[in-house]
Amino acid sequence: MTTGPRLEEITAGNLDTALGIRVRPDQEHAVSPVVKSLAEAYVHPGVAWPRLIVDGDRPVGFLMAFFGIDWYEDGSVLRSGLWRLNIAACEQGRGYGRFAVESVAAELRRRGTKQLYVTWHPGPDGPEGFYLGLGFRANGETSEDQTVGVLDLA
């Protein structure tokens, strides 16, 4: 058996497990549930990259990356990055969020991408400190009501 965290593609065999990932109640306003992410992945094939985060045989989280999104919907800028990150409430603080970001960064590097984008809800109860601690910087933009952050991958 593989030990340590790894990513698994979402399949019929682990769909219910992925749908069971729940963040803490105080975080629910800041990240959509897995079911919404999987619905978005279904309607954005080739752009969305949903993965279950597993440690040993334990599901610990869910992430969804995006590849080549038309950021301004006018063809001028394509961006890739982390679309969703849901770490199970009982698994937070164990490095799985960092693992998820590093996994997306590795996939983007493999695809030749130079920057990883993410958005977050600003404020004291949001994940800004987490992302800034991983080296992201706010780039001065917002997307809807969220701060846009970027991590250089070079």
Rosetta silent file (secondary structure, phi, psi, omega in degrees, C-alpha in Angstrom):
SEQUENCE: MTTGPRLEEITAGNLDTALGIRVRPDQEHAVSPVVKSLAEAYVHPGVAWPRLIVDGDRPVGFLMAFFGIDWYEDGSVLRSGLWRLNIAACEQGRGYGRFAVESVAAELRRRGTKQLYVTWHPGPDGPEGFYLGLGFRANGETSEDQTVGVLDLA
SCORE:     score description
SCORE:     0.000 S_00000001
   1 L     0.000  139.116  176.970    0.000    0.000    0.000 S_00000001
   2 L   -73.115  134.021  175.949    1.204    3.498   -0.834 S_00000001
   3 L  -110.839  158.620 -176.437    1.847    5.648    2.206 S_00000001
   4 L    85.365  162.302 -175.971    1.876    9.414    2.331 S_00000001
   5 E   -69.061  149.228  176.656   -0.439   11.715    0.440 S_00000001
   6 E  -152.521  164.583  176.498   -1.197   11.202   -3.222 S_00000001
   7 E  -102.648  141.778  175.007   -3.732   12.374   -5.770 S_00000001
   8 E  -125.156  137.808  173.244   -6.339   10.102   -7.301 S_00000001
   9 E   -62.003  146.642  177.086   -8.443   10.797  -10.358 S_00000001
  10 L   -78.062  125.338 -178.910  -12.160   10.995   -9.550 S_00000001
  11 L  -130.846  174.419  175.203  -13.835    7.781  -10.723 S_00000001
  12 L   -59.825  -31.633 -178.041  -17.122    5.979  -10.200 S_00000001
  13 L   -72.917  -24.458 -179.531  -15.323    3.997   -7.496 S_00000001
  14 L  -120.863    9.114 -178.860  -14.344    7.006   -5.364 S_00000001
  15 H   -56.801  -49.758 -178.752  -17.052    9.518   -6.285 S_00000001
  16 H   -62.597  -35.803  177.003  -19.006    9.080   -3.044 S_00000001
  17 H   -62.836  -45.998  178.590  -15.776    9.385   -1.060 S_00000001
  18 H   -61.493  -43.195 -179.611  -14.956   12.663   -2.820 S_00000001
  19 H   -64.667  -21.693  179.934  -18.480   13.965   -2.239 S_00000001
  20 L   -81.750   -6.854  179.581  -18.064   13.215    1.471 S_00000001
  21 L   -69.586  124.638 -179.883  -15.164   15.674    1.918 S_00000001
  22 L  -130.863  131.021  173.753  -16.351   18.526    4.164 S_00000001
  23 L   -79.714  175.674  176.621  -14.422   21.574    5.359 S_00000001
  24 L   -63.884  148.802 -179.966  -15.040   23.129    8.772 S_00000001
  25 H   -54.519  -36.457 -179.243  -18.423   24.883    9.072 S_00000001
  26 H   -73.598   -5.415  178.553  -16.708   28.272    9.495 S_00000001
  27 H  -104.608   -8.093 -173.769  -14.962   27.748    6.128 S_00000001
  28 L   -61.294  -27.948  178.456  -18.015   26.828    4.074 S_00000001
  29 L   -71.555  -19.207 -171.892  -18.536   30.434    2.952 S_00000001
  30 L   -98.552  -12.731 -178.861  -15.027   30.511    1.462 S_00000001
  31 L  -147.431  136.064  179.395  -15.023   27.367   -0.710 S_00000001
  32 L   -69.685  152.657  177.355  -17.705   25.614   -2.725 S_00000001
  33 L   -68.288  159.347 -178.009  -18.580   22.030   -1.835 S_00000001
  34 H   -56.215  -38.075 -178.197  -17.062   19.188   -3.829 S_00000001
  35 H   -59.325  -39.258  177.598  -20.373   18.467   -5.572 S_00000001
  36 H   -67.103  -41.905  178.840  -20.332   21.946   -7.187 S_00000001
  37 H   -59.442  -44.196 -178.697  -16.707   21.490   -8.237 S_00000001
  38 H   -68.357  -33.284  174.478  -17.484   18.164   -9.898 S_00000001
  39 H   -65.411  -41.961  177.760  -20.469   19.689  -11.700 S_00000001
  40 H   -65.724  -38.653  177.248  -18.193   22.470  -12.966 S_00000001
  41 H   -61.738  -37.721  179.865  -15.595   19.902  -14.018 S_00000001
  42 H   -63.278  -39.470 -178.018  -18.278   18.098  -16.005 S_00000001
  43 H   -90.058   -3.915  176.546  -19.186   21.220  -17.976 S_00000001
  44 L  -126.708   56.659 -179.623  -15.535   22.312  -18.404 S_00000001
  45 L   -64.186  143.036 -179.232  -13.810   19.142  -19.674 S_00000001
  46 L    85.031  -17.681  177.204  -10.171   19.662  -20.554 S_00000001
  47 L  -104.646  -46.100 -177.718   -9.999   22.763  -18.354 S_00000001
  48 E   -85.741  142.074 -178.156  -10.914   21.340  -14.933 S_00000001
  49 E  -132.230   80.347 -178.718   -8.626   18.816  -13.212 S_00000001
  50 E   -81.967  140.175  179.712  -10.419   17.401  -10.130 S_00000001
  51 E  -144.878  142.270  172.339   -8.496   15.088   -7.789 S_00000001
  52 E   -86.870  136.520  175.949   -9.131   13.334   -4.497 S_00000001
  53 E   -99.386  123.158 -175.344   -6.310   13.723   -1.949 S_00000001
  54 E  -126.281  140.297  173.968   -5.662   10.439   -0.167 S_00000001
  55 E  -122.347  113.621 -172.012   -3.185    9.543    2.575 S_00000001
  56 L    64.723 -116.528  175.483   -2.698    5.803    2.802 S_00000001
  57 L  -111.689   12.266 -177.465   -6.279    4.627    2.477 S_00000001
  58 E   -98.940  124.255  171.945   -7.799    7.765    4.081 S_00000001
  59 E   -73.108  128.198 -176.175   -9.477   10.454    1.976 S_00000001
  60 E  -121.207  -12.359 -179.360   -8.207   13.780    3.356 S_00000001
  61 E  -179.328 -177.094 -178.575   -9.224   16.366    0.775 S_00000001
  62 E  -143.792  141.101  171.690  -10.145   17.420   -2.700 S_00000001
  63 E  -135.104  156.261  171.058   -8.565   19.820   -5.162 S_00000001
  64 E  -139.758  120.490  174.948   -9.467   21.056   -8.572 S_00000001
  65 E   -94.467  166.318  173.984   -6.966   22.770  -10.820 S_00000001
  66 E  -131.405  145.226 -178.033   -7.745   24.661  -14.012 S_00000001
  67 E  -125.415  120.947  172.949   -5.728   24.767  -17.212 S_00000001
  68 E    64.940   42.011  175.724   -5.868   27.544  -19.780 S_00000001
  69 E   -73.532  135.647  174.787   -8.945   29.439  -18.598 S_00000001
  70 E   -74.291   91.819 -166.925   -9.768   32.472  -20.740 S_00000001
  71 L   -58.668  -43.351 -177.600   -9.421   34.814  -17.755 S_00000001
  72 L  -101.656    5.899  178.993  -11.078   37.912  -19.250 S_00000001
  73 L    57.835   31.196  177.218  -13.341   35.936  -21.616 S_00000001
  74 L  -133.724    8.048  178.783  -11.897   37.786  -24.605 S_00000001
  75 L    80.715    0.864 -174.758   -9.001   35.506  -25.575 S_00000001
  76 L   -82.448  -28.712 -175.683   -6.353   37.945  -24.353 S_00000001
  77 L  -140.726  122.992  173.138   -5.124   36.060  -21.264 S_00000001
  78 E  -106.761  133.156  179.734   -5.051   32.333  -20.513 S_00000001
  79 E  -131.427  155.314  177.041   -4.302   31.318  -16.939 S_00000001
  80 E  -132.044  153.355  179.371   -3.897   28.073  -15.015 S_00000001
  81 E   171.808 -155.049 -178.064   -3.978   27.395  -11.305 S_00000001
  82 E   -98.863  117.235 -177.348   -5.841   26.103   -8.281 S_00000001
  83 E   -88.790  -46.082 -178.711   -9.608   26.403   -8.606 S_00000001
  84 E  -140.520  146.874  173.365  -10.719   24.666   -5.403 S_00000001
  85 E  -143.010  114.191  179.782   -9.103   23.273   -2.290 S_00000001
  86 E  -122.691  106.583  174.266  -11.194   21.415    0.274 S_00000001
  87 E   -99.958  129.189 -177.980   -9.278   19.783    3.126 S_00000001
  88 L   -53.671  139.633 -175.921  -11.498   17.649    5.373 S_00000001
  89 H   -49.611  -44.665 -175.904  -12.215   19.383    8.668 S_00000001
  90 H   -79.625   -3.076 -177.328  -10.568   16.652   10.751 S_00000001
  91 H  -112.050    2.080 -177.253   -7.454   16.573    8.523 S_00000001
  92 L   -72.384  151.797  179.555   -6.510   20.255    8.530 S_00000001
  93 L    83.056   12.553 -177.459   -3.149   21.405    9.869 S_00000001
  94 L  -114.270   10.824  176.925   -1.332   18.248    8.706 S_00000001
  95 L    91.853    3.030 -177.779    0.288   19.580    5.535 S_00000001
  96 H   -71.668  -32.607  175.930   -2.327   18.365    3.050 S_00000001
  97 H   -64.333  -45.583  177.120   -3.059   21.876    1.781 S_00000001
  98 H   -60.836  -44.737  177.402    0.629   22.446    1.095 S_00000001
  99 H   -56.712  -43.852 -178.830    0.797   19.034   -0.605 S_00000001
 100 H   -61.667  -48.446 -179.697   -2.166   19.997   -2.800 S_00000001
 101 H   -62.656  -43.816  178.963   -0.616   23.306   -3.887 S_00000001
 102 H   -63.557  -34.882  178.274    2.748   21.635   -4.545 S_00000001
 103 H   -67.641  -41.815  177.356    1.006   18.926   -6.595 S_00000001
 104 H   -66.456  -41.739  178.109   -0.770   21.487   -8.765 S_00000001
 105 H   -59.079  -42.875  179.436    2.496   23.425   -9.155 S_00000001
 106 H   -63.471  -41.852  178.868    4.251   20.231  -10.292 S_00000001
 107 H   -65.628  -40.509  178.685    1.506   19.491  -12.838 S_00000001
 108 H   -66.030  -40.773  176.339    1.647   23.048  -14.177 S_00000001
 109 H   -60.704  -43.316  179.157    5.436   22.877  -14.491 S_00000001
 110 H   -58.075  -33.569 -179.550    5.059   19.569  -16.337 S_00000001
 111 L   -88.013    1.109  177.536    2.730   21.351  -18.765 S_00000001
 112 L    84.769   15.097 -179.336    5.193   24.235  -19.221 S_00000001
 113 L   -83.918  140.922 -174.953    3.219   26.813  -17.240 S_00000001
 114 L   -99.540  -15.610 -178.631    5.203   29.558  -15.507 S_00000001
 115 E  -139.125  145.340  177.442    2.633   30.859  -12.989 S_00000001
 116 E  -113.495  122.938  179.579    0.020   29.317  -10.699 S_00000001
 117 E  -102.502  152.122  175.255   -3.062   31.437   -9.969 S_00000001
 118 E  -152.281  156.023  171.733   -5.499   31.142   -7.084 S_00000001
 119 E  -123.525  152.353  177.612   -8.280   33.276   -5.643 S_00000001
 120 E  -146.833  153.774  174.143   -9.303   33.604   -2.017 S_00000001
 121 L   -73.085  125.491  178.343  -11.890   35.331    0.118 S_00000001
 122 L   -72.951  163.886  176.225  -10.189   38.233    1.911 S_00000001
 123 L   117.059  165.948 -174.351  -10.561   38.751    5.627 S_00000001
 124 L   -65.703  -22.711 -179.414   -9.391   37.282    8.903 S_00000001
 125 L   -99.513    7.954  179.527  -11.348   34.030    8.486 S_00000001
 126 L   -95.143  178.197 -175.574  -10.156   33.411    4.911 S_00000001
 127 L   -89.471   15.537 -176.544   -7.165   31.443    3.607 S_00000001
 128 H   -54.282  -46.927 -179.332   -5.006   34.470    2.702 S_00000001
 129 H   -59.401  -39.043  177.755   -2.333   33.680    5.315 S_00000001
 130 H   -60.195  -51.520 -177.372   -2.084   30.113    4.049 S_00000001
 131 H   -67.515  -42.489  178.247   -1.517   31.179    0.449 S_00000001
 132 H   -62.475  -36.835  178.474    0.853   34.035    1.289 S_00000001
 133 H   -64.924  -22.570  177.733    2.829   31.617    3.484 S_00000001
 134 L   -90.962    0.362  176.692    3.316   29.366    0.446 S_00000001
 135 L   104.047   -0.032  175.038    4.773   32.232   -1.568 S_00000001
 136 L   -67.663  152.948  172.722    1.726   33.535   -3.417 S_00000001
 137 E  -129.697  140.401  174.073    1.450   37.284   -3.815 S_00000001
 138 E   -66.318  133.491 -176.178   -1.710   39.281   -4.365 S_00000001
 139 E   -99.560    8.821  177.789   -1.431   40.733   -7.865 S_00000001
 140 E    89.698   -4.638  179.069   -3.810   43.649   -7.299 S_00000001
 141 E   -97.846  162.220  167.878   -6.725   42.056   -9.142 S_00000001
 142 E  -128.072  154.570  174.181  -10.005   40.704   -7.877 S_00000001
 143 E  -127.887  111.457 -168.704  -12.244   38.052   -9.373 S_00000001
 144 L    57.684 -120.901 -179.658  -15.807   38.597   -8.261 S_00000001
 145 L  -104.250   18.804 -174.651  -15.269   39.345   -4.549 S_00000001
 146 E  -110.672  150.422  174.897  -12.022   37.395   -4.229 S_00000001
 147 E   -76.428  138.277  175.747   -8.361   38.388   -4.160 S_00000001
 148 E   -97.017  128.007  177.189   -6.275   37.034   -7.046 S_00000001
 149 E  -119.832  154.119 -179.806   -2.927   35.575   -6.057 S_00000001
 150 E  -137.096  143.028  176.871   -0.069   34.314   -8.194 S_00000001
 151 E  -122.930  121.450  176.445    2.891   32.055   -7.514 S_00000001
 152 E   -74.345  132.817 -175.812    5.855   32.149   -9.903 S_00000001
 153 L  -102.818   -1.321 -178.520    6.910   28.627  -10.841 S_00000001
 154 L   -66.766    0.000    0.000   10.254   29.430  -12.519 S_00000001
